[in-house]
Amino acid sequence: MPWLDPVAYVFGGAFLANAVPHLVTGMTGRPFQSPFAKPPGQGLSSSTVNVLWGFFNLVVGYLLVCRVGDFDLRDASDVVALGLGVLLLALVSARHFGRFNGGNTPERS
């Protein structure tokens, strides 16, 4: 089904975007919020848990982008779908994690 391909790319982009903060924070040895913390998404998980969660997200993102349909970097609609998933999850993450890490301070003029 052709309409499922862009949907998979949006979700694949979201999973790939979610892999970045968990992998980077985990690789630097710092704790970070994850779904496995108490409370989920608010408490801190160990760096090891974040590396594993980030890697899982990377694998799922790869499967959704590279194994569903025929993703083509030269096809604007494929890239837009992937980019939309990345952007949406990045914005949601910025708002959510900004509450815990000081990123939601008002802009100064």
PyMOL CGO cylinders between C-alpha atoms (Angstrom):
from pymol import cmd
from pymol.cgo import CYLINDER

trace = [
    CYLINDER, 0.00, 0.00, 0.00, 1.65, 3.21, -1.15, 0.3, 1, 1, 1, 1, 1, 1,
    CYLINDER, 1.65, 3.21, -1.15, 0.17, 5.41, 1.61, 0.3, 1, 1, 1, 1, 1, 1,
    CYLINDER, 0.17, 5.41, 1.61, 1.78, 3.22, 4.28, 0.3, 1, 1, 1, 1, 1, 1,
    CYLINDER, 1.78, 3.22, 4.28, 5.29, 4.06, 3.06, 0.3, 1, 1, 1, 1, 1, 1,
    CYLINDER, 5.29, 4.06, 3.06, 5.24, 7.77, 4.03, 0.3, 1, 1, 1, 1, 1, 1,
    CYLINDER, 5.24, 7.77, 4.03, 3.58, 6.89, 7.35, 0.3, 1, 1, 1, 1, 1, 1,
    CYLINDER, 3.58, 6.89, 7.35, 6.41, 4.43, 8.04, 0.3, 1, 1, 1, 1, 1, 1,
    CYLINDER, 6.41, 4.43, 8.04, 8.96, 7.13, 7.11, 0.3, 1, 1, 1, 1, 1, 1,
    CYLINDER, 8.96, 7.13, 7.11, 7.38, 9.65, 9.52, 0.3, 1, 1, 1, 1, 1, 1,
    CYLINDER, 7.38, 9.65, 9.52, 7.53, 7.13, 12.35, 0.3, 1, 1, 1, 1, 1, 1,
    CYLINDER, 7.53, 7.13, 12.35, 11.00, 6.04, 11.26, 0.3, 1, 1, 1, 1, 1, 1,
    CYLINDER, 11.00, 6.04, 11.26, 12.15, 9.66, 11.46, 0.3, 1, 1, 1, 1, 1, 1,
    CYLINDER, 12.15, 9.66, 11.46, 10.67, 9.93, 14.95, 0.3, 1, 1, 1, 1, 1, 1,
    CYLINDER, 10.67, 9.93, 14.95, 12.48, 6.79, 16.10, 0.3, 1, 1, 1, 1, 1, 1,
    CYLINDER, 12.48, 6.79, 16.10, 15.76, 7.99, 14.57, 0.3, 1, 1, 1, 1, 1, 1,
    CYLINDER, 15.76, 7.99, 14.57, 15.38, 11.39, 16.25, 0.3, 1, 1, 1, 1, 1, 1,
    CYLINDER, 15.38, 11.39, 16.25, 14.65, 9.69, 19.58, 0.3, 1, 1, 1, 1, 1, 1,
    CYLINDER, 14.65, 9.69, 19.58, 17.80, 7.59, 19.26, 0.3, 1, 1, 1, 1, 1, 1,
    CYLINDER, 17.80, 7.59, 19.26, 20.07, 10.64, 19.23, 0.3, 1, 1, 1, 1, 1, 1,
    CYLINDER, 20.07, 10.64, 19.23, 19.64, 12.09, 22.75, 0.3, 1, 1, 1, 1, 1, 1,
    CYLINDER, 19.64, 12.09, 22.75, 19.58, 8.66, 24.39, 0.3, 1, 1, 1, 1, 1, 1,
    CYLINDER, 19.58, 8.66, 24.39, 22.70, 7.42, 22.59, 0.3, 1, 1, 1, 1, 1, 1,
    CYLINDER, 22.70, 7.42, 22.59, 24.65, 10.65, 23.05, 0.3, 1, 1, 1, 1, 1, 1,
    CYLINDER, 24.65, 10.65, 23.05, 23.74, 11.12, 26.71, 0.3, 1, 1, 1, 1, 1, 1,
    CYLINDER, 23.74, 11.12, 26.71, 24.33, 7.46, 27.47, 0.3, 1, 1, 1, 1, 1, 1,
    CYLINDER, 24.33, 7.46, 27.47, 27.68, 7.43, 25.65, 0.3, 1, 1, 1, 1, 1, 1,
    CYLINDER, 27.68, 7.43, 25.65, 28.83, 10.42, 27.69, 0.3, 1, 1, 1, 1, 1, 1,
    CYLINDER, 28.83, 10.42, 27.69, 28.04, 8.48, 30.85, 0.3, 1, 1, 1, 1, 1, 1,
    CYLINDER, 28.04, 8.48, 30.85, 25.23, 10.71, 32.08, 0.3, 1, 1, 1, 1, 1, 1,
    CYLINDER, 25.23, 10.71, 32.08, 21.75, 9.66, 33.21, 0.3, 1, 1, 1, 1, 1, 1,
    CYLINDER, 21.75, 9.66, 33.21, 18.75, 10.85, 31.23, 0.3, 1, 1, 1, 1, 1, 1,
    CYLINDER, 18.75, 10.85, 31.23, 14.98, 10.46, 31.26, 0.3, 1, 1, 1, 1, 1, 1,
    CYLINDER, 14.98, 10.46, 31.26, 13.62, 7.31, 29.64, 0.3, 1, 1, 1, 1, 1, 1,
    CYLINDER, 13.62, 7.31, 29.64, 10.43, 5.25, 29.59, 0.3, 1, 1, 1, 1, 1, 1,
    CYLINDER, 10.43, 5.25, 29.59, 12.06, 2.85, 32.06, 0.3, 1, 1, 1, 1, 1, 1,
    CYLINDER, 12.06, 2.85, 32.06, 12.63, 5.41, 34.83, 0.3, 1, 1, 1, 1, 1, 1,
    CYLINDER, 12.63, 5.41, 34.83, 10.32, 6.01, 37.74, 0.3, 1, 1, 1, 1, 1, 1,
    CYLINDER, 10.32, 6.01, 37.74, 8.14, 7.89, 36.92, 0.3, 1, 1, 1, 1, 1, 1,
    CYLINDER, 8.14, 7.89, 36.92, 8.41, 6.95, 33.23, 0.3, 1, 1, 1, 1, 1, 1,
    CYLINDER, 8.41, 6.95, 33.23, 9.71, 9.76, 31.04, 0.3, 1, 1, 1, 1, 1, 1,
    CYLINDER, 9.71, 9.76, 31.04, 10.47, 11.95, 34.05, 0.3, 1, 1, 1, 1, 1, 1,
    CYLINDER, 10.47, 11.95, 34.05, 12.91, 10.11, 36.30, 0.3, 1, 1, 1, 1, 1, 1,
    CYLINDER, 12.91, 10.11, 36.30, 16.48, 9.41, 35.29, 0.3, 1, 1, 1, 1, 1, 1,
    CYLINDER, 16.48, 9.41, 35.29, 17.73, 6.15, 33.83, 0.3, 1, 1, 1, 1, 1, 1,
    CYLINDER, 17.73, 6.15, 33.83, 21.35, 5.03, 33.83, 0.3, 1, 1, 1, 1, 1, 1,
    CYLINDER, 21.35, 5.03, 33.83, 23.65, 5.71, 30.94, 0.3, 1, 1, 1, 1, 1, 1,
    CYLINDER, 23.65, 5.71, 30.94, 23.61, 2.00, 30.06, 0.3, 1, 1, 1, 1, 1, 1,
    CYLINDER, 23.61, 2.00, 30.06, 19.80, 1.92, 29.87, 0.3, 1, 1, 1, 1, 1, 1,
    CYLINDER, 19.80, 1.92, 29.87, 19.90, 5.00, 27.63, 0.3, 1, 1, 1, 1, 1, 1,
    CYLINDER, 19.90, 5.00, 27.63, 22.44, 3.46, 25.26, 0.3, 1, 1, 1, 1, 1, 1,
    CYLINDER, 22.44, 3.46, 25.26, 20.29, 0.34, 24.96, 0.3, 1, 1, 1, 1, 1, 1,
    CYLINDER, 20.29, 0.34, 24.96, 17.10, 2.39, 24.46, 0.3, 1, 1, 1, 1, 1, 1,
    CYLINDER, 17.10, 2.39, 24.46, 18.83, 4.60, 21.91, 0.3, 1, 1, 1, 1, 1, 1,
    CYLINDER, 18.83, 4.60, 21.91, 20.13, 1.59, 20.01, 0.3, 1, 1, 1, 1, 1, 1,
    CYLINDER, 20.13, 1.59, 20.01, 16.66, 0.02, 20.00, 0.3, 1, 1, 1, 1, 1, 1,
    CYLINDER, 16.66, 0.02, 20.00, 15.25, 3.26, 18.54, 0.3, 1, 1, 1, 1, 1, 1,
    CYLINDER, 15.25, 3.26, 18.54, 18.00, 3.27, 15.91, 0.3, 1, 1, 1, 1, 1, 1,
    CYLINDER, 18.00, 3.27, 15.91, 17.14, -0.29, 14.85, 0.3, 1, 1, 1, 1, 1, 1,
    CYLINDER, 17.14, -0.29, 14.85, 13.38, 0.40, 14.66, 0.3, 1, 1, 1, 1, 1, 1,
    CYLINDER, 13.38, 0.40, 14.66, 14.03, 3.63, 12.73, 0.3, 1, 1, 1, 1, 1, 1,
    CYLINDER, 14.03, 3.63, 12.73, 16.25, 1.74, 10.29, 0.3, 1, 1, 1, 1, 1, 1,
    CYLINDER, 16.25, 1.74, 10.29, 13.62, -0.96, 9.79, 0.3, 1, 1, 1, 1, 1, 1,
    CYLINDER, 13.62, -0.96, 9.79, 10.85, 1.58, 9.16, 0.3, 1, 1, 1, 1, 1, 1,
    CYLINDER, 10.85, 1.58, 9.16, 12.89, 3.69, 6.75, 0.3, 1, 1, 1, 1, 1, 1,
    CYLINDER, 12.89, 3.69, 6.75, 15.01, 1.14, 4.92, 0.3, 1, 1, 1, 1, 1, 1,
    CYLINDER, 15.01, 1.14, 4.92, 12.84, -1.99, 4.97, 0.3, 1, 1, 1, 1, 1, 1,
    CYLINDER, 12.84, -1.99, 4.97, 9.37, -0.55, 4.36, 0.3, 1, 1, 1, 1, 1, 1,
    CYLINDER, 9.37, -0.55, 4.36, 8.73, 0.53, 0.79, 0.3, 1, 1, 1, 1, 1, 1,
    CYLINDER, 8.73, 0.53, 0.79, 11.58, 1.85, -1.31, 0.3, 1, 1, 1, 1, 1, 1,
    CYLINDER, 11.58, 1.85, -1.31, 12.94, 4.94, 0.48, 0.3, 1, 1, 1, 1, 1, 1,
    CYLINDER, 12.94, 4.94, 0.48, 14.83, 7.21, -1.91, 0.3, 1, 1, 1, 1, 1, 1,
    CYLINDER, 14.83, 7.21, -1.91, 16.89, 10.17, -0.68, 0.3, 1, 1, 1, 1, 1, 1,
    CYLINDER, 16.89, 10.17, -0.68, 16.30, 11.83, -4.07, 0.3, 1, 1, 1, 1, 1, 1,
    CYLINDER, 16.30, 11.83, -4.07, 12.51, 11.59, -3.73, 0.3, 1, 1, 1, 1, 1, 1,
    CYLINDER, 12.51, 11.59, -3.73, 11.33, 14.79, -2.06, 0.3, 1, 1, 1, 1, 1, 1,
    CYLINDER, 11.33, 14.79, -2.06, 8.16, 13.21, -0.67, 0.3, 1, 1, 1, 1, 1, 1,
    CYLINDER, 8.16, 13.21, -0.67, 10.18, 10.46, 1.07, 0.3, 1, 1, 1, 1, 1, 1,
    CYLINDER, 10.18, 10.46, 1.07, 12.58, 12.99, 2.54, 0.3, 1, 1, 1, 1, 1, 1,
    CYLINDER, 12.58, 12.99, 2.54, 9.77, 15.32, 3.64, 0.3, 1, 1, 1, 1, 1, 1,
    CYLINDER, 9.77, 15.32, 3.64, 8.00, 12.44, 5.42, 0.3, 1, 1, 1, 1, 1, 1,
    CYLINDER, 8.00, 12.44, 5.42, 11.21, 11.43, 7.20, 0.3, 1, 1, 1, 1, 1, 1,
    CYLINDER, 11.21, 11.43, 7.20, 12.04, 15.04, 8.06, 0.3, 1, 1, 1, 1, 1, 1,
    CYLINDER, 12.04, 15.04, 8.06, 8.54, 15.62, 9.38, 0.3, 1, 1, 1, 1, 1, 1,
    CYLINDER, 8.54, 15.62, 9.38, 8.93, 12.70, 11.78, 0.3, 1, 1, 1, 1, 1, 1,
    CYLINDER, 8.93, 12.70, 11.78, 12.31, 14.02, 12.96, 0.3, 1, 1, 1, 1, 1, 1,
    CYLINDER, 12.31, 14.02, 12.96, 10.98, 17.57, 13.40, 0.3, 1, 1, 1, 1, 1, 1,
    CYLINDER, 10.98, 17.57, 13.40, 7.80, 16.54, 15.23, 0.3, 1, 1, 1, 1, 1, 1,
    CYLINDER, 7.80, 16.54, 15.23, 9.60, 14.32, 17.72, 0.3, 1, 1, 1, 1, 1, 1,
    CYLINDER, 9.60, 14.32, 17.72, 12.37, 16.89, 18.18, 0.3, 1, 1, 1, 1, 1, 1,
    CYLINDER, 12.37, 16.89, 18.18, 9.81, 19.59, 19.04, 0.3, 1, 1, 1, 1, 1, 1,
    CYLINDER, 9.81, 19.59, 19.04, 7.87, 17.33, 21.41, 0.3, 1, 1, 1, 1, 1, 1,
    CYLINDER, 7.87, 17.33, 21.41, 11.13, 16.23, 23.06, 0.3, 1, 1, 1, 1, 1, 1,
    CYLINDER, 11.13, 16.23, 23.06, 12.35, 19.80, 23.42, 0.3, 1, 1, 1, 1, 1, 1,
    CYLINDER, 12.35, 19.80, 23.42, 9.15, 20.80, 25.22, 0.3, 1, 1, 1, 1, 1, 1,
    CYLINDER, 9.15, 20.80, 25.22, 9.03, 17.67, 27.39, 0.3, 1, 1, 1, 1, 1, 1,
    CYLINDER, 9.03, 17.67, 27.39, 12.69, 17.42, 28.40, 0.3, 1, 1, 1, 1, 1, 1,
    CYLINDER, 12.69, 17.42, 28.40, 13.03, 21.19, 28.61, 0.3, 1, 1, 1, 1, 1, 1,
    CYLINDER, 13.03, 21.19, 28.61, 10.88, 21.02, 31.76, 0.3, 1, 1, 1, 1, 1, 1,
    CYLINDER, 10.88, 21.02, 31.76, 13.58, 18.95, 33.46, 0.3, 1, 1, 1, 1, 1, 1,
    CYLINDER, 13.58, 18.95, 33.46, 16.73, 20.42, 31.95, 0.3, 1, 1, 1, 1, 1, 1,
    CYLINDER, 16.73, 20.42, 31.95, 15.99, 24.16, 31.86, 0.3, 1, 1, 1, 1, 1, 1,
    CYLINDER, 15.99, 24.16, 31.86, 15.30, 24.35, 28.13, 0.3, 1, 1, 1, 1, 1, 1,
    CYLINDER, 15.30, 24.35, 28.13, 11.89, 26.00, 28.39, 0.3, 1, 1, 1, 1, 1, 1,
    CYLINDER, 11.89, 26.00, 28.39, 13.08, 29.39, 29.57, 0.3, 1, 1, 1, 1, 1, 1,
    CYLINDER, 13.08, 29.39, 29.57, 11.58, 32.35, 27.69, 0.3, 1, 1, 1, 1, 1, 1,
    CYLINDER, 11.58, 32.35, 27.69, 13.59, 33.87, 24.85, 0.3, 1, 1, 1, 1, 1, 1,
    CYLINDER, 13.59, 33.87, 24.85, 15.29, 37.18, 25.56, 0.3, 1, 1, 1, 1, 1, 1,
    CYLINDER, 15.29, 37.18, 25.56, 15.15, 40.01, 23.04, 0.3, 1, 1, 1, 1, 1, 1,
]
cmd.load_cgo(trace, "trace")
